[in-house]
């Protein structure tokens, strides 16, 4: 049954035929087909009349909304009489050479980590890297110029202080002895 409560007939297009994919299509293939068709039928970017483009675009959104959600897709497949479990699906990269294999996200949803960095983000990373290198060079420069002085200790100063204390104590003792 669809949203109107009718069982889709053979004359009524399925969500798969709207997107132009096979029912055994992967989530990535469905997402690619949706992106391509949504660019073609978006009311702001198409040459079709606005009313027709709006209807087609809404149907595409409805189809993608159903097919991109695994639970909705399973129930939709049962409604149209398609069983995903009896179909043996070959790997999508079966005919590609090994050198051209690409690692794609298996999720149908747009993932924030599945996108290139924006120019602003690249600039921020560049500034962070330059700052880190600057701090590292500053530490090395300070270490080279002041490093040896930091490890040297002035041993003579404590001896002078101790000598002064001893001398003052001696003079106090001598003064006490002469006073008695």
SULQUI-V991906 format. One line per field, one symbol per residue. phi: phi as a letter, one per 30 degrees, with the letter a starting at -180 (. if undefined). psi: psi as a letter, one per 40 degrees, with the letter a starting at -180 (. if undefined). A space follows every 50 residues. Layout:
phi->???
psi->???
This chain:
phi->.cddicdddddddddddddibdecddddddddddddddddcdedcccdee ddddddddddddddedddceddddddddddiccddccccdddcdccdddc dbccddcdddcddcbdddeddddddddddddddddddddddddddcdddd ddcdddeddddddddddddddddddddddd
psi->iadeeihhiddhiiddddefiideiiddddddddddddddehdeeieiid ddddddddddddddddeehddddddddddefhhedehhhiidfdeiidde hihiheieihhdefiiiidddddddddddddddddddddddddddedddd ehigddddddddddddddddddddddddd.
